[in-house]
Amino acid sequence: MSEAALQTVPMASSSTARPLLALHGIAKTYASPDSSVPAIESINLTIQSGEFVSIVGPSGCGKSTLLQIVAGLLRPSAGSVQLEERPVSGPPEGMVCLFQQYSRSLFPWLTVERNVEFGFRHLRDESRAAAADRCRRFLAMVGLEDFRARYPWELSGGMQQRVAIARALAAEPRVLLLDEPFSSVDALTRLELQSLILDLWSAAKLTIVLVTHDVEEAVYLSDRIVLLTRRPARIAEVFSNGLPRPRRPVESREDPRFLSLRHELLSRLLRTQ
Amino acid sequence: MELTSLLASGAWSGSVLVVLLLGAWEFSVRSGAVQSHSWPALSSVLRSLASGLQAQGWSEIFGSTLYRLGCGFTLAVLSGVTAGLLMGASIRFYRTVGPTVEIFRVMPIPAIVPPLIFFLGVDDPLKITVIALAAFFPIALNTLAGVRAIDPMHLLVARTFRMPRSKILIGIQLPSALPYVFAGCRISLGIALIVTVVTEMIAGSEGVGYYIVSMQYAMRADDMYAAIILLSAIGYLLNRAFLGIEARSIRWAREIEGRRGE
């Protein structure tokens, strides 16, 4: 192929064909001296830029393990993860993980502002004023700009998780990985945080991978739902979600498409238990 | 109103016992029950304490003691925290120095004063070294325990936000270990004060330890007891000051602890 030919193929094909995130034959086995326990077996999955994908499975099936492998926080026993065609060998730039336990993921010795600053401090050098400005902006997105000088433990659970969300967004990732981020808050706060994530997702053109055991949450939020089997986790099926956007917290949950997908997923999950 | 709630809380009963004991001391001499040169009345001890204050005598005696205590304790904090962090961060370093630490830790430090005199003489270098050595171990071992007790979630967060490995030790592991570090320092402060006075008693010619022993030789019981009273008061104040600094520095630890209990 000539160089001229290469130059004529530019942007168009790259944006449509190649996935943002690709998992090839991911497996994880926990080895102990006398036995080895397979946790995950041969998972293949591709995720396009801008997608909201949920991974659902019975509890203890290895969902969180899978997410930590995608995040580059855990090495797979076999297979590879690729972000924009580059293999992930540690936490890559442009991808951050938001954890379930906000009370442990925020640093209690730092103020809310310093916690948010932690999200980008190691990515870019900025003057104090610019950093403070950035913190303020991201705290405003989650409605907490007045709580900059507080400490995380002075805030409610829902507010703490908002701080954690602001910190994750402040890193300006292209891919946000969510590890059951709404399961430690009360029901009403959960609905608010879900709407917040949807707003931020569409505003920032994020790609989101959410791990959850909450089927309704998965159906309400995502474009595709990956159903995992029991341990060792394999992909049982991938569902496309026809529920129209924008999603509304009350109405969308009464939509027949929401109900039938929820029905399908729940009955599949109960059968695998 | 405040007085009644204070009385009701029972917080006063501790002070009452102190006053009663001091009163019994005074009474034992005044009543003639005890008649001895080694047991002067509290009032005459207080009189010599006050005259020492006027003559600037105490500030000289305690000044040199507090100077050595400060130097030794500061050295112990710096080296102890550094050693604890390194032992916690590197398994290889821990395996290398661990056995040595274990051997030195159980040795009664005053026992090595006589051999150390060969190398360091009897003045400040000797005393500061011995104080620092005695105060080093609780700080180092507590720091190590604190580094090991870190919440693994903190490390995951540090990694997902791409904090360089070289910064995690100081940026995450040290602050999260601070409650342990302070606990170690508090133990060491008490040890350092004891060792300071002991070294002054064993060797040298200044400081409150030396003074107490000299007054005993000279049969000046008033001055001896006055020094002991002042020494306990200073020990009490040092501990109080330290608790104040601790409470202010790691308020978060107490807040989290309280909230977990709820």
Contacts between the chains, C-beta under 8 A, distances in Angstrom:
chain1	res1	chain2	res2	distance
A	68	B	156	7.8
A	71	B	160	6.0
A	73	B	156	5.8
A	73	B	159	5.9
A	73	B	160	6.4
A	90	B	159	7.5
A	91	B	159	5.3
A	91	B	160	5.1
A	91	B	161	7.8
A	91	B	162	5.6
A	93	B	162	6.8
A	96	B	160	5.2
A	96	B	161	6.4
A	97	B	156	7.4
A	97	B	160	4.4
A	99	B	153	6.4
A	99	B	156	6.9
A	99	B	157	7.1
A	101	B	153	6.3
A	103	B	256	8.0
A	104	B	151	5.3
A	104	B	153	4.1
A	104	B	154	7.3
A	105	B	153	5.5
A	105	B	154	7.8
A	105	B	156	7.8
A	105	B	157	5.1
A	107	B	154	6.8
A	107	B	157	7.7
A	107	B	172	7.5
A	107	B	175	7.4
A	107	B	176	7.8
A	108	B	252	4.2
A	108	B	253	7.5
A	108	B	255	7.5
A	108	B	256	5.5
A	109	B	175	4.7
A	109	B	176	7.5
A	109	B	178	7.3
A	109	B	250	7.6
A	109	B	252	5.1
A	118	B	157	7.9
A	118	B	161	6.0
A	118	B	163	7.9
A	119	B	161	5.8
A	120	B	161	7.9
A	121	B	161	7.7
A	121	B	163	7.9
A	122	B	161	6.0
A	122	B	162	4.9
A	122	B	163	4.9
A	122	B	164	6.6
A	122	B	167	7.6
A	123	B	161	7.8
A	123	B	162	6.4
A	151	B	252	6.2
A	151	B	255	7.5
A	153	B	252	6.5
A	153	B	255	4.9
A	153	B	256	5.7
A	153	B	259	6.2
A	154	B	255	7.9
A	167	B	161	7.8
A	171	B	161	6.1
